[in-house]
Amino acid sequence: MKKIEAIIQPFKFDDVKEAMKAIGIDGMTVSEVRGHGRQKGHKEVYRGQEYEVDLLPKVKLEMVIPDARLEEVVQTLTRSARTGKIGDGKVFVYEVAEAVRIRNDDRGESAL
Amino acid sequence: MTAANQPCSPPDPRGFWDSPADALVRRTAAVDWIASESFRTHLEPVAPEGMALLAVGGFGRRELFPHSDVDLLLLIEKQGVPERLRTAISAFLQSLWDSNLRVSHSVRTPVDCSALDEQNIELSISLLDERYVAGDRGLHAKLGVAMARYLDRQAQALAGHLCRLVRERHAKHGGSIYQLEPNIKESPGGLRDYQLIAWLKRLRDARHGRPGPEDDAPDLGPARDFLFGLRTYLHYRAGRDSNTLTFELQDEIAELFGTGPARWMRRYYSFAGGIALEALRAIETVDEQSNSLLIQFRDWRSRVSNAEFRVSRERVYFRLPQHLEHDPAMALRLFEFVGRHGMHVALETVRRLDRYAAELKRYLSQRPAPLWAAVKAILATPHCALALRAMHETGVLADLFPEWAAAECLVIRDFYHRYTVDEHTLRAIRILEDLGTTKDPAVKHVAGLYAEIDRPDLVTFALLFHDLGKALKEGLAHVGASVELAAAAMERLGTPEEDRRTVVALIEHHLALSSVMNSRDLEDPATAPFIAAKAGTLEGLKQLTVLTFADISAVNPSAMSPWRMEQLWRVYLIGYQELTRELESDRIHESGIEKTGMEEFLEGFPVRYLRKHSAAEIDAHYQLEQRSRERGVAVDIRRESGFYRLTLVARDRPALLSAIAGAMAGFGMNILRAEGFANRRGTILDTFVFEDPHRTLELNPTEVDRLRLTLERVTLGRLDVKELLRSRPAPTPPTKRARISPTVSFDTRVSEVATLIEVVAEDRPGLLYALSSAITSAGANIEVVLIDTRAHKAIDVFYVTSEGKKLDAAQQAGLKEKLLKACAP
């Protein structure tokens, strides 16, 4: 099993969610986060005052998937989240040692 | 032993609603039998006297639901339980658990029970329902005597604590009966509130030493039976003590009764509403009897009473309610009074409104109903959210707006919404209103925008109607339906055309900023023009931003997260920058070779001009331009509510703005807002909104003509404005506390051809003249000006060029110094 953690642009969230749904990935955890990579922040001016916008709003998605679906899921995710510009985000993949469904104690991929 | 606590499912689950109170009594009797048998088996041999078994809480009331805890009190003579008895108590409890009863027990003496423990108010409350089950009757009688003494002393304090707990519980459970998935026990209007009414009555009777007279309270029996049946069903379906009425269960129950879930939920809200109202009334009675500083303050507030309304203990009463029969408009004045002073309507007043409901309905449903002035007066009050809620609760809102009736108790299911449409709407209005007083740093930007809005009443009206279309159309189609409902209502009320346009635009675009936040790339160059097109004007953008804030915040308590707040503010900033990029904005360009006079007049104005002005206003501007052709200038000055509006059409010339501003300052007028447009032929159309702080124009009507003439002469260069100003006394500087330190900032990025200068300073008469003179004297030309004043703060934006180019760094530095000097009074 693999855990996918993706940081994406907030306005791409609906597209990614729909694309995931289309390939049968319904379960995910979503968080509103702030951060920056190479995109860095920028300054905004309002009424003569400068606002340093150093951390930009992003959406973080987390999902755990069977090993066999890794490539398909990552490709679908990157395709649906891409605009081609700096700030599109990143996808991180982790190994998952075990998954347990609390309700009935299912283990491994059948718990996903 | 049988498992008496297990629900037996009737063949038809609708049977849960057949005499449910009787079913609970029967279940209680069965558990009574089990408990008393077990007491006799395990405890009586060890403690033949000096111990009694009492039922408390719901068990004591004989309202034992299938999976409720069985609350027991083992009453003992004195403190300290011997080991032998302790072992027997364990065996007693174990036998009850073996009978599938979820037992919750405590062991106490009569002295324990008759002391007010502020940390355990729940004990005293549960004892209000105590009932003998088994054991020493003499000991139980002793408890009766001790409790009577205790209540004689402490009933008032206990009632106060009980009300405090209720308020905490309501806050924890959403603070409203109108929740989409309510907890039918703990939410407002739930079973706990029903019990509260009985407890407070018991405490009141205990205080008076006798049962109080039966009042004219409505019969809550049907509401109680409805909730009893419902809770039994929920326990039966969940197999545990679960009291949340989920969407799935709503579907299931509605199907049982052959109706739709929305319709069935209206039945729930109607019963819960009845209970909540009576609970509120009971709490009010306790509040009125409590003696505190608050009461003294409230009585002091009663000085706001007037000829029509009397205030007592923070509640509003009619002085002469019978006048409602011939003067039903008094009801609307009542709600204006409520909104102005922030006080609740007394229940007595609600009854009076009920009594004259027919007259009121007839008055409010007249067609056309020229009631806009009365509605506007309510919307403009500082506590209008309270006034509108009172109108809603008394049914007056639905009489005034039949459109509203369809949204009452309306459930629209989605993942995020927690409240019915009416509750969401009233919450949004309250959140909007709170922006006016909040000190929360997290929302300071939006609160700042709210303070700058000219007509918050129109935003409130737009919020009132923004979701009403949900009763007619699903999904996004509700927006169009809401617009139609609002337009029809405003036509009926006689709302002025300009206000109607504002409200319609706000409702039409009420999801625009949310949609930008969720689905648009904020860095995309197309996003800014999109926001600007939806907002129309800067004022429109501010209105839309505060409306969006209130709308999202009222979806559920955590919907407006700090993350979303940042997103909304970014969207506002993008729109703000686009709407203030005047020079690059689209210009009106008529392609016809043969142009009409009107087309020639409009050619070259920014497109924003058309968005901002109605057809009638554009026509008036055109007429003014026609007049200006003869003498080179035409001036129109008219008084509006609280201020004056000056419209001036003339041929453009250098330093013209400075001359006009100087003339205004020479008359002691204070410019609040100004904007100018120039067409392709070099004709300028300037609008100034100004106040007359010394009431010169009001007290001397001929001064209006003299101001007009002076402006004409100054515009044509026939009068030197410096001469005019020489005789003016210097303005009084503001107090140190009120002083705003001036800032001058330059931005060369926002425009291709000009430099933007933004000046924020303490406002004073003559400021615009001083600033524009400073710019002109530095050899720069003012291309566009946007003047705004909020309280004492002037926010002036100039787009400036020097010989057709942007200002270089040296020019900026020199001008900055001059402008800062000009800001100083």
Interface residues (C-beta under 8 A of the other chain):
Chain A: Q9 P10 F11 F13 D14 E32 V33 R34 E44 V45 Y46 R47 G48 Q49 V53 P57 T83 K85 G87
Chain B: M517 N518 S519 R520 D521 L522 E523 S561 W563 R564 E566 Q567 R570 L573 Y576 T743 V744 S745 D747 E758 V759 V760 I795
